[in-house]
Amino acid sequence: MLGKKRKLGKKINDLKVGDTFTASSTIEDRELLMYLGLTDDANPLYIQHDYASGTPFKRPVVPTVMVFGMISSMVSMHLPGPGSHITRQQLSYPKPVHHYSEVRIRLEVKSVRKEEHVVDLEVVGYDEEGDVVVEGKLAVQPPFEPKSMNASSLENFY
């Protein structure tokens, strides 16, 4: 990782209103168990079928933070991409995501605030039935243009 040059995502001047990115994902047992192990979260609604069957959800649900994890990954890897940082989130989860459900999430650039170095993204996610499972807004700082190594390393020679 160290020393390996990585491509950065879209810079503020490369982004425009209407840019979109859509991705689908399914949360499998492996991802769910890793999350629960890392966070020490033992909520029976997430893992116990007998408990969940007695609730209005009828079966175990995926923690909402894992749905947000999909969104965060899309921002970090695609729109704007590597080097981006989420500074604000306002999300709602109108319908739970169940284990093994496919979730399709769409990000759309709604505004580009160059003076603040921020883009506002709209987020909408659907399950395989077409129902909304997540919706809201993000404020994201796209990657900053790195300072030239040559410019600073050669300044003693001018």
BELLINGI-V521906 format. One record per pair of residues at least 6 apart in sequence whose ideal C-beta (glycine too) atoms are under 7 Angstrom apart, sorted by sequence separation. I is the first residue (numbers start at 1). J is the second residue. D is the distance in whole Angstrom. If there is no record, write none. Layout:
I_J_D ; I_J_D
This chain:
45_51_7 ; 52_58_7 ; 53_59_7 ; 76_82_7 ; 97_103_6 ; 126_132_6 ; 127_133_5 ; 44_51_4 ; 45_52_6 ; 52_59_5 ; 112_119_5 ; 125_132_7 ; 126_133_7 ; 52_60_5 ; 76_84_6 ; 111_119_7 ; 124_132_6 ; 125_133_5 ; 75_84_5 ; 111_120_4 ; 125_134_4 ; 36_46_7 ; 45_55_7 ; 49_59_7 ; 109_119_5 ; 110_120_5 ; 36_47_7 ; 49_60_6 ; 75_86_6 ; 110_121_7 ; 123_134_6 ; 124_135_5 ; 45_57_7 ; 48_60_7 ; 109_121_6 ; 110_122_5 ; 123_135_6 ; 47_60_6 ; 108_121_7 ; 123_136_5 ; 46_60_6 ; 72_86_6 ; 107_121_5 ; 108_122_5 ; 123_137_7 ; 45_60_7 ; 46_61_7 ; 122_137_6 ; 123_138_6 ; 45_61_6 ; 107_123_6 ; 121_137_7 ; 46_63_6 ; 120_137_6 ; 121_138_4 ; 105_123_7 ; 106_124_5 ; 120_139_6 ; 121_140_6 ; 105_125_4 ; 104_125_7 ; 118_139_5 ; 119_140_5 ; 41_63_7 ; 103_125_5 ; 104_126_5 ; 118_140_7 ; 68_91_7 ; 118_141_6 ; 119_142_6 ; 103_127_6 ; 117_141_6 ; 67_93_7 ; 101_127_5 ; 102_128_5 ; 101_128_6 ; 35_63_7 ; 79_107_5 ; 64_93_5 ; 105_134_7 ; 32_62_7 ; 67_97_6 ; 97_127_6 ; 103_133_6 ; 35_66_6 ; 74_105_6 ; 87_118_7 ; 91_123_7 ; 95_127_7 ; 70_103_7 ; 74_107_6 ; 71_105_6 ; 27_62_5 ; 61_96_4 ; 62_97_4 ; 70_105_6 ; 61_97_6 ; 62_98_7 ; 67_103_7 ; 95_131_5 ; 97_133_5 ; 61_98_6 ; 62_99_7 ; 95_132_6 ; 60_98_7 ; 94_132_5 ; 95_133_5 ; 27_66_6 ; 57_96_6 ; 59_98_6 ; 60_99_6 ; 80_119_7 ; 93_133_6 ; 93_134_5 ; 91_134_6 ; 92_135_6 ; 92_136_6 ; 25_70_5 ; 91_136_4 ; 90_136_5 ; 89_136_7 ; 90_137_5 ; 89_138_5 ; 88_138_7 ; 23_74_6 ; 88_139_4 ; 71_123_6 ; 86_138_6 ; 87_139_5 ; 21_74_6 ; 87_140_7 ; 86_140_5 ; 87_141_6 ; 85_140_7 ; 84_140_5 ; 85_141_5 ; 21_78_5 ; 84_141_7 ; 21_79_4 ; 67_125_7 ; 84_142_5 ; 84_143_6 ; 19_79_7 ; 80_140_6 ; 83_143_3 ; 82_143_7 ; 83_144_7 ; 80_142_4 ; 81_143_7 ; 75_138_7 ; 80_143_7 ; 15_80_6 ; 75_140_6 ; 67_133_7 ; 32_99_7 ; 67_134_5 ; 10_80_5 ; 27_97_7 ; 9_80_4 ; 10_81_6 ; 9_81_2 ; 27_99_7 ; 28_100_7 ; 8_81_7 ; 9_82_5 ; 8_82_5 ; 9_83_5 ; 26_100_6 ; 7_82_7 ; 8_83_4 ; 9_84_6 ; 26_101_7 ; 6_82_6 ; 26_102_5 ; 24_102_6 ; 25_103_6 ; 24_103_7 ; 24_104_5 ; 22_104_6 ; 23_105_6 ; 22_105_7 ; 22_106_4 ; 20_106_6 ; 21_107_5 ; 20_107_6 ; 20_108_5 ; 19_109_4 ; 18_109_6 ; 17_109_6 ; 16_109_7 ; 17_110_6 ; 15_109_6 ; 17_111_6 ; 17_112_6 ; 16_112_7 ; 15_112_5 ; 12_112_7 ; 12_114_5 ; 15_119_5 ; 12_117_6 ; 15_142_6 ; 12_142_5 ; 11_142_6 ; 10_142_6 ; 11_143_6 ; 9_142_6 ; 9_143_5 ; 11_145_6 ; 8_143_4
